[in-house]
Amino acid sequence: MPKLRLDKFLRDQGIASRSEIRELIKKGFVTINDVAARDPSAYVETVSDTVRVNGETVHYREFVYYMLNKPKGIITATEDRNEKTVLDLFPENVRRRGVFPVGRLDRDTEGLLIITDDGLFAHNLLSPKKHVPKLYEAVLNRHPGEEAIKAFREGVDIGGYIALPANLSFVSGSDPVIARVEVYEGKFHQVKRMFRAVGAEVLELKRLRIGDVWLDESLEPGEYRELTDEELALLSK
């Protein structure tokens, strides 16, 4: 069973800052197996010990994984002095865990974004070597022609870089033109640059899927939920 110092255990679960945790312990608000804890350096068995703060049980979780429906107008960052970030959509106890967005979506792009504190998990999702597909739906200003499908499949030049082959299809050919594109990498403004390379501009962009996990349609922009065990398994395979 993994052991952790009490102050680290509580900090990792996002309960409070280190100084606030020490104050909680000092005031007798923290118990281990129903006995008041007095030493922040006391060790806790993360599986078998019961830790409570103000009578509320703290359940140990090594990592957390959230699905966010990112809205437009919010930047994908952990913090910013002037702009609202995706982490501002989460409560303080989640942010204190040190969560971060896996990859990024542009300010005016919406849709599926994973938030976690598991670095290895994030690395595997983002690594081009893992070939994890991401599916986007784009509203275009014009139809780029059926030849764009072949161009995407062969890899288009997005400004000194040949994008990896991508799968392009059209949901609607006019009023509006709606396309779906599946890519295997995440270069800066990649989808927009790919469409620009074939003569079309992206008016709206939404990420629908990462790997085999689809955006939960019940989530309104700005809403989030935890990934299910099944979804986590699909993303981790």
HELIX and SHEET records of a PDB file:
HELIX    1   1 LEU A    6  ASP A   12  1                                   7    
HELIX    2   2 ARG A   18  LYS A   26  1                                   9    
HELIX    3   3 VAL A   86  LEU A   89  5                                   4    
HELIX    4   4 GLU A   92  ARG A   95  1                                   4    
HELIX    5   5 GLY A  119  LEU A  126  1                                   8    
HELIX    6   6 PRO A  128  LYS A  130  5                                   3    
HELIX    7   7 GLU A  147  GLU A  154  1                                   8    
HELIX    8   8 GLN A  190  ALA A  197  1                                   8    
HELIX    9   9 ASP A  229  SER A  236  1                                   8    
SHEET    1   A 2 LYS A   3  ARG A   5  0                                        
SHEET    2   A 2 TYR A  43  GLU A  45 -1                                        
SHEET    1   B 4 VAL A  35  ALA A  36  0                                        
SHEET    2   B 4 VAL A  30  ILE A  32 -1                                        
SHEET    3   B 4 VAL A  51  VAL A  53 -1                                        
SHEET    4   B 4 GLU A  56  VAL A  58 -1                                        
SHEET    1   C 4 PHE A 100  PRO A 101  0                                        
SHEET    2   C 4 THR A 109  THR A 116 -1                                        
SHEET    3   C 4 TYR A  65  LYS A  70 -1                                        
SHEET    4   C 4 TYR A 224  GLU A 226 -1                                        
SHEET    1   D 6 PHE A 100  PRO A 101  0                                        
SHEET    2   D 6 THR A 109  THR A 116 -1                                        
SHEET    3   D 6 VAL A 202  ILE A 210  1                                        
SHEET    4   D 6 LYS A 134  LEU A 140 -1                                        
SHEET    5   D 6 VAL A 177  VAL A 183 -1                                        
SHEET    6   D 6 ASN A 167  GLY A 173 -1                                        
SHEET    1   E 4 PHE A 100  PRO A 101  0                                        
SHEET    2   E 4 THR A 109  THR A 116 -1                                        
SHEET    3   E 4 VAL A 202  ILE A 210  1                                        
SHEET    4   E 4 VAL A 213  TRP A 214 -1                                        
END                                                                             
